[in-house]
Amino acid sequence: MSMNYDNEGSARRSIPEVDKIDFKKLSPIYGLQPSGSSEPEYLKYNEKGRDITGKMFFNTGVAWLGGFACAGAYGFVEGWRGAANPSYRIKLNSVINAVSKRGAKAGNAMGSIAFLYTVSIWATEFFDVEGYVGHGAAVPVVSGLATGLFYKSASGVRGASLAGAIGTLASVTVW
């Protein structure tokens, strides 16, 4: 971009001349074929669907949003009914506090579970657990079990085992 100077000596920018740009030279830089090419241009995609990071971000985000919205609705009702004073400002403050408390807890829990489940599914498919076991339900069973065990691993053996059983049951039910 060139600089032009007006009568007082201050610089002002001029609009670049784009008609002199040769786009045929730029097209390989951006992965495009030249316009004179006779070959069709195909979109690149993954035949198996999204990759692990795409699935992980999507599942975690949707689960967090769903958990926050559902628990936030419960928090709204709880805050509206549990306000100490019938004035609107006190009720509004109580609602905001309850939505933030309930929504954040449930959203974070659901997001963590979705993250663990997505990574568990990827790991069971990567290590071909279905091939070792010989049954199609091996992936959701092992993934649900691993998700529950990891999620409640700090609760002790009993709590982790119960969470693993719940995770397995939920995973098989959804599968």
ChimeraX commands (.cxc) that place a marker at each C-alpha (Angstrom):
marker #1 position 0.00,0.00,0.00 radius 0.5
marker #1 position 1.51,3.28,-0.99 radius 0.5
marker #1 position 1.40,6.48,1.01 radius 0.5
marker #1 position 0.44,9.77,-0.58 radius 0.5
marker #1 position 1.15,13.11,0.98 radius 0.5
marker #1 position -1.21,16.04,0.81 radius 0.5
marker #1 position -0.23,19.74,0.66 radius 0.5
marker #1 position 0.48,20.00,4.40 radius 0.5
marker #1 position 2.88,17.05,4.39 radius 0.5
marker #1 position 0.67,14.63,6.33 radius 0.5
marker #1 position 0.45,11.07,5.07 radius 0.5
marker #1 position -2.77,9.49,3.89 radius 0.5
marker #1 position -3.28,6.00,2.59 radius 0.5
marker #1 position -4.38,5.31,-0.92 radius 0.5
marker #1 position -6.46,2.39,-2.07 radius 0.5
marker #1 position -4.26,-0.40,-3.48 radius 0.5
marker #1 position -4.60,-1.27,-7.13 radius 0.5
marker #1 position -6.04,-4.78,-7.13 radius 0.5
marker #1 position -6.33,-5.07,-10.89 radius 0.5
marker #1 position -2.60,-5.79,-11.12 radius 0.5
marker #1 position -2.78,-8.89,-8.87 radius 0.5
marker #1 position -2.40,-12.17,-10.75 radius 0.5
marker #1 position -4.77,-14.55,-8.98 radius 0.5
marker #1 position -3.45,-17.53,-10.97 radius 0.5
marker #1 position -0.18,-17.21,-9.07 radius 0.5
marker #1 position -1.98,-16.96,-5.72 radius 0.5
marker #1 position -4.32,-19.92,-6.15 radius 0.5
marker #1 position -1.77,-22.65,-5.23 radius 0.5
marker #1 position -0.98,-20.78,-2.01 radius 0.5
marker #1 position -4.58,-21.13,-0.83 radius 0.5
marker #1 position -5.00,-24.69,-2.09 radius 0.5
marker #1 position -7.14,-23.70,-5.06 radius 0.5
marker #1 position -6.80,-24.92,-8.60 radius 0.5
marker #1 position -6.13,-22.42,-11.36 radius 0.5
marker #1 position -9.26,-21.35,-13.23 radius 0.5
marker #1 position -8.06,-22.93,-16.49 radius 0.5
marker #1 position -7.79,-26.39,-14.94 radius 0.5
marker #1 position -9.99,-29.10,-16.46 radius 0.5
marker #1 position -10.06,-31.25,-13.31 radius 0.5
marker #1 position -13.04,-30.95,-10.96 radius 0.5
marker #1 position -12.36,-29.45,-7.55 radius 0.5
marker #1 position -13.48,-31.64,-4.65 radius 0.5
marker #1 position -14.10,-30.67,-1.06 radius 0.5
marker #1 position -11.92,-32.49,1.42 radius 0.5
marker #1 position -13.82,-34.28,4.17 radius 0.5
marker #1 position -13.35,-37.06,6.62 radius 0.5
marker #1 position -15.37,-40.14,5.69 radius 0.5
marker #1 position -15.69,-41.21,9.35 radius 0.5
marker #1 position -17.27,-37.89,10.30 radius 0.5
marker #1 position -15.69,-35.39,12.63 radius 0.5
marker #1 position -12.26,-36.00,14.06 radius 0.5
marker #1 position -11.78,-36.51,17.80 radius 0.5
marker #1 position -11.24,-32.85,18.62 radius 0.5
marker #1 position -14.34,-31.79,16.70 radius 0.5
marker #1 position -16.46,-34.42,18.43 radius 0.5
marker #1 position -14.96,-33.55,21.79 radius 0.5
marker #1 position -15.63,-29.82,21.50 radius 0.5
marker #1 position -19.14,-30.33,20.12 radius 0.5
marker #1 position -20.21,-32.91,22.70 radius 0.5
marker #1 position -18.70,-30.99,25.61 radius 0.5
marker #1 position -20.28,-27.72,24.52 radius 0.5
marker #1 position -23.73,-29.16,23.90 radius 0.5
marker #1 position -23.70,-31.05,27.20 radius 0.5
marker #1 position -22.53,-27.98,29.11 radius 0.5
marker #1 position -25.18,-25.79,27.51 radius 0.5
marker #1 position -27.92,-28.37,28.12 radius 0.5
marker #1 position -26.91,-28.86,31.74 radius 0.5
marker #1 position -26.71,-25.13,32.35 radius 0.5
marker #1 position -30.08,-24.48,30.69 radius 0.5
marker #1 position -31.97,-27.25,32.52 radius 0.5
marker #1 position -30.46,-26.58,35.92 radius 0.5
marker #1 position -30.74,-22.85,35.29 radius 0.5
marker #1 position -34.47,-23.24,34.74 radius 0.5
marker #1 position -34.71,-25.12,38.01 radius 0.5
marker #1 position -32.63,-22.40,39.66 radius 0.5
marker #1 position -34.94,-19.75,38.25 radius 0.5
marker #1 position -37.96,-21.35,39.88 radius 0.5
marker #1 position -36.04,-21.93,43.11 radius 0.5
marker #1 position -34.82,-18.32,43.19 radius 0.5
marker #1 position -38.23,-16.87,42.40 radius 0.5
marker #1 position -39.98,-18.89,45.11 radius 0.5
marker #1 position -37.24,-18.58,47.69 radius 0.5
marker #1 position -36.77,-14.81,47.62 radius 0.5
marker #1 position -36.66,-13.31,51.10 radius 0.5
marker #1 position -38.59,-10.20,50.08 radius 0.5
marker #1 position -41.41,-9.79,47.53 radius 0.5
marker #1 position -39.78,-6.73,45.93 radius 0.5
marker #1 position -38.73,-7.17,42.32 radius 0.5
marker #1 position -35.05,-6.30,42.87 radius 0.5
marker #1 position -34.65,-8.85,45.65 radius 0.5
marker #1 position -36.41,-11.52,43.57 radius 0.5
marker #1 position -34.21,-10.72,40.58 radius 0.5
marker #1 position -31.07,-11.00,42.70 radius 0.5
marker #1 position -32.29,-14.28,44.18 radius 0.5
marker #1 position -33.06,-15.64,40.69 radius 0.5
marker #1 position -29.63,-14.65,39.34 radius 0.5
marker #1 position -27.89,-16.25,42.32 radius 0.5
marker #1 position -29.88,-19.49,42.05 radius 0.5
marker #1 position -29.45,-19.76,38.26 radius 0.5
marker #1 position -25.71,-19.17,38.58 radius 0.5
marker #1 position -25.37,-21.71,41.39 radius 0.5
marker #1 position -27.44,-24.51,39.88 radius 0.5
marker #1 position -26.58,-23.90,36.23 radius 0.5
marker #1 position -22.82,-23.71,36.71 radius 0.5
marker #1 position -22.67,-26.91,38.76 radius 0.5
marker #1 position -24.81,-28.95,36.38 radius 0.5
marker #1 position -23.26,-27.48,33.25 radius 0.5
marker #1 position -19.73,-28.21,34.40 radius 0.5
marker #1 position -20.67,-31.72,35.49 radius 0.5
marker #1 position -22.39,-32.51,32.19 radius 0.5
marker #1 position -19.53,-31.01,30.18 radius 0.5
marker #1 position -16.98,-33.08,32.10 radius 0.5
marker #1 position -18.98,-36.26,31.60 radius 0.5
marker #1 position -19.36,-35.56,27.87 radius 0.5
marker #1 position -15.63,-34.92,27.58 radius 0.5
marker #1 position -14.77,-38.17,29.36 radius 0.5
marker #1 position -17.30,-40.15,27.34 radius 0.5
marker #1 position -16.04,-38.78,24.01 radius 0.5
marker #1 position -12.43,-39.55,24.89 radius 0.5
marker #1 position -13.45,-43.02,26.15 radius 0.5
marker #1 position -15.26,-43.81,22.91 radius 0.5
marker #1 position -12.25,-42.66,20.91 radius 0.5
marker #1 position -9.91,-44.79,23.04 radius 0.5
marker #1 position -12.06,-47.93,22.75 radius 0.5
marker #1 position -12.27,-47.48,18.97 radius 0.5
marker #1 position -8.55,-46.73,18.73 radius 0.5
marker #1 position -7.59,-49.87,20.64 radius 0.5
marker #1 position -10.23,-51.91,18.76 radius 0.5
marker #1 position -11.97,-53.28,21.85 radius 0.5
marker #1 position -14.85,-54.46,19.68 radius 0.5
marker #1 position -12.43,-56.66,17.74 radius 0.5
marker #1 position -11.13,-58.28,20.93 radius 0.5
marker #1 position -14.55,-58.86,22.47 radius 0.5
marker #1 position -16.37,-59.72,19.26 radius 0.5
marker #1 position -19.60,-57.90,20.09 radius 0.5
marker #1 position -20.92,-54.58,18.79 radius 0.5
marker #1 position -21.98,-53.36,22.22 radius 0.5
marker #1 position -18.43,-53.45,23.58 radius 0.5
marker #1 position -17.67,-49.82,22.72 radius 0.5
marker #1 position -20.56,-48.22,24.64 radius 0.5
marker #1 position -20.23,-50.63,27.57 radius 0.5
marker #1 position -16.51,-50.02,28.05 radius 0.5
marker #1 position -16.87,-46.28,27.37 radius 0.5
marker #1 position -19.70,-45.86,29.85 radius 0.5
marker #1 position -17.83,-47.85,32.47 radius 0.5
marker #1 position -14.62,-45.86,31.97 radius 0.5
marker #1 position -16.51,-42.56,32.05 radius 0.5
marker #1 position -18.21,-43.38,35.34 radius 0.5
marker #1 position -15.02,-44.73,36.89 radius 0.5
marker #1 position -12.96,-41.69,35.92 radius 0.5
marker #1 position -15.66,-39.18,36.83 radius 0.5
marker #1 position -16.06,-40.46,40.38 radius 0.5
marker #1 position -12.54,-41.81,40.88 radius 0.5
marker #1 position -11.89,-39.43,43.79 radius 0.5
marker #1 position -14.95,-40.76,45.67 radius 0.5
marker #1 position -13.37,-44.08,46.47 radius 0.5
marker #1 position -13.86,-47.56,45.11 radius 0.5
marker #1 position -17.53,-47.85,46.03 radius 0.5
marker #1 position -18.52,-44.49,44.54 radius 0.5
marker #1 position -16.48,-45.06,41.40 radius 0.5
marker #1 position -17.95,-48.54,40.93 radius 0.5
marker #1 position -21.48,-47.22,41.31 radius 0.5
marker #1 position -20.79,-44.38,38.86 radius 0.5
marker #1 position -19.24,-46.89,36.43 radius 0.5
marker #1 position -22.35,-49.06,36.61 radius 0.5
marker #1 position -24.59,-46.04,36.07 radius 0.5
marker #1 position -22.41,-44.90,33.17 radius 0.5
marker #1 position -22.54,-48.36,31.59 radius 0.5
marker #1 position -26.32,-48.53,31.98 radius 0.5
marker #1 position -26.82,-45.03,30.58 radius 0.5
marker #1 position -24.47,-45.67,27.67 radius 0.5
marker #1 position -26.13,-48.95,26.70 radius 0.5
marker #1 position -29.57,-47.38,27.06 radius 0.5
marker #1 position -28.68,-44.53,24.72 radius 0.5
marker #1 position -26.80,-46.81,22.31 radius 0.5
marker link #1:1,2 radius 0.2
marker link #1:2,3 radius 0.2
marker link #1:3,4 radius 0.2
marker link #1:4,5 radius 0.2
marker link #1:5,6 radius 0.2
marker link #1:6,7 radius 0.2
marker link #1:7,8 radius 0.2
marker link #1:8,9 radius 0.2
marker link #1:9,10 radius 0.2
marker link #1:10,11 radius 0.2
marker link #1:11,12 radius 0.2
marker link #1:12,13 radius 0.2
marker link #1:13,14 radius 0.2
marker link #1:14,15 radius 0.2
marker link #1:15,16 radius 0.2
marker link #1:16,17 radius 0.2
marker link #1:17,18 radius 0.2
marker link #1:18,19 radius 0.2
marker link #1:19,20 radius 0.2
marker link #1:20,21 radius 0.2
marker link #1:21,22 radius 0.2
marker link #1:22,23 radius 0.2
marker link #1:23,24 radius 0.2
marker link #1:24,25 radius 0.2
marker link #1:25,26 radius 0.2
marker link #1:26,27 radius 0.2
marker link #1:27,28 radius 0.2
marker link #1:28,29 radius 0.2
marker link #1:29,30 radius 0.2
marker link #1:30,31 radius 0.2
marker link #1:31,32 radius 0.2
marker link #1:32,33 radius 0.2
marker link #1:33,34 radius 0.2
marker link #1:34,35 radius 0.2
marker link #1:35,36 radius 0.2
marker link #1:36,37 radius 0.2
marker link #1:37,38 radius 0.2
marker link #1:38,39 radius 0.2
marker link #1:39,40 radius 0.2
marker link #1:40,41 radius 0.2
marker link #1:41,42 radius 0.2
marker link #1:42,43 radius 0.2
marker link #1:43,44 radius 0.2
marker link #1:44,45 radius 0.2
marker link #1:45,46 radius 0.2
marker link #1:46,47 radius 0.2
marker link #1:47,48 radius 0.2
marker link #1:48,49 radius 0.2
marker link #1:49,50 radius 0.2
marker link #1:50,51 radius 0.2
marker link #1:51,52 radius 0.2
marker link #1:52,53 radius 0.2
marker link #1:53,54 radius 0.2
marker link #1:54,55 radius 0.2
marker link #1:55,56 radius 0.2
marker link #1:56,57 radius 0.2
marker link #1:57,58 radius 0.2
marker link #1:58,59 radius 0.2
marker link #1:59,60 radius 0.2
marker link #1:60,61 radius 0.2
marker link #1:61,62 radius 0.2
marker link #1:62,63 radius 0.2
marker link #1:63,64 radius 0.2
marker link #1:64,65 radius 0.2
marker link #1:65,66 radius 0.2
marker link #1:66,67 radius 0.2
marker link #1:67,68 radius 0.2
marker link #1:68,69 radius 0.2
marker link #1:69,70 radius 0.2
marker link #1:70,71 radius 0.2
marker link #1:71,72 radius 0.2
marker link #1:72,73 radius 0.2
marker link #1:73,74 radius 0.2
marker link #1:74,75 radius 0.2
marker link #1:75,76 radius 0.2
marker link #1:76,77 radius 0.2
marker link #1:77,78 radius 0.2
marker link #1:78,79 radius 0.2
marker link #1:79,80 radius 0.2
marker link #1:80,81 radius 0.2
marker link #1:81,82 radius 0.2
marker link #1:82,83 radius 0.2
marker link #1:83,84 radius 0.2
marker link #1:84,85 radius 0.2
marker link #1:85,86 radius 0.2
marker link #1:86,87 radius 0.2
marker link #1:87,88 radius 0.2
marker link #1:88,89 radius 0.2
marker link #1:89,90 radius 0.2
marker link #1:90,91 radius 0.2
marker link #1:91,92 radius 0.2
marker link #1:92,93 radius 0.2
marker link #1:93,94 radius 0.2
marker link #1:94,95 radius 0.2
marker link #1:95,96 radius 0.2
marker link #1:96,97 radius 0.2
marker link #1:97,98 radius 0.2
marker link #1:98,99 radius 0.2
marker link #1:99,100 radius 0.2
marker link #1:100,101 radius 0.2
marker link #1:101,102 radius 0.2
marker link #1:102,103 radius 0.2
marker link #1:103,104 radius 0.2
marker link #1:104,105 radius 0.2
marker link #1:105,106 radius 0.2
marker link #1:106,107 radius 0.2
marker link #1:107,108 radius 0.2
marker link #1:108,109 radius 0.2
marker link #1:109,110 radius 0.2
marker link #1:110,111 radius 0.2
marker link #1:111,112 radius 0.2
marker link #1:112,113 radius 0.2
marker link #1:113,114 radius 0.2
marker link #1:114,115 radius 0.2
marker link #1:115,116 radius 0.2
marker link #1:116,117 radius 0.2
marker link #1:117,118 radius 0.2
marker link #1:118,119 radius 0.2
marker link #1:119,120 radius 0.2
marker link #1:120,121 radius 0.2
marker link #1:121,122 radius 0.2
marker link #1:122,123 radius 0.2
marker link #1:123,124 radius 0.2
marker link #1:124,125 radius 0.2
marker link #1:125,126 radius 0.2
marker link #1:126,127 radius 0.2
marker link #1:127,128 radius 0.2
marker link #1:128,129 radius 0.2
marker link #1:129,130 radius 0.2
marker link #1:130,131 radius 0.2
marker link #1:131,132 radius 0.2
marker link #1:132,133 radius 0.2
marker link #1:133,134 radius 0.2
marker link #1:134,135 radius 0.2
marker link #1:135,136 radius 0.2
marker link #1:136,137 radius 0.2
marker link #1:137,138 radius 0.2
marker link #1:138,139 radius 0.2
marker link #1:139,140 radius 0.2
marker link #1:140,141 radius 0.2
marker link #1:141,142 radius 0.2
marker link #1:142,143 radius 0.2
marker link #1:143,144 radius 0.2
marker link #1:144,145 radius 0.2
marker link #1:145,146 radius 0.2
marker link #1:146,147 radius 0.2
marker link #1:147,148 radius 0.2
marker link #1:148,149 radius 0.2
marker link #1:149,150 radius 0.2
marker link #1:150,151 radius 0.2
marker link #1:151,152 radius 0.2
marker link #1:152,153 radius 0.2
marker link #1:153,154 radius 0.2
marker link #1:154,155 radius 0.2
marker link #1:155,156 radius 0.2
marker link #1:156,157 radius 0.2
marker link #1:157,158 radius 0.2
marker link #1:158,159 radius 0.2
marker link #1:159,160 radius 0.2
marker link #1:160,161 radius 0.2
marker link #1:161,162 radius 0.2
marker link #1:162,163 radius 0.2
marker link #1:163,164 radius 0.2
marker link #1:164,165 radius 0.2
marker link #1:165,166 radius 0.2
marker link #1:166,167 radius 0.2
marker link #1:167,168 radius 0.2
marker link #1:168,169 radius 0.2
marker link #1:169,170 radius 0.2
marker link #1:170,171 radius 0.2
marker link #1:171,172 radius 0.2
marker link #1:172,173 radius 0.2
marker link #1:173,174 radius 0.2
marker link #1:174,175 radius 0.2
view
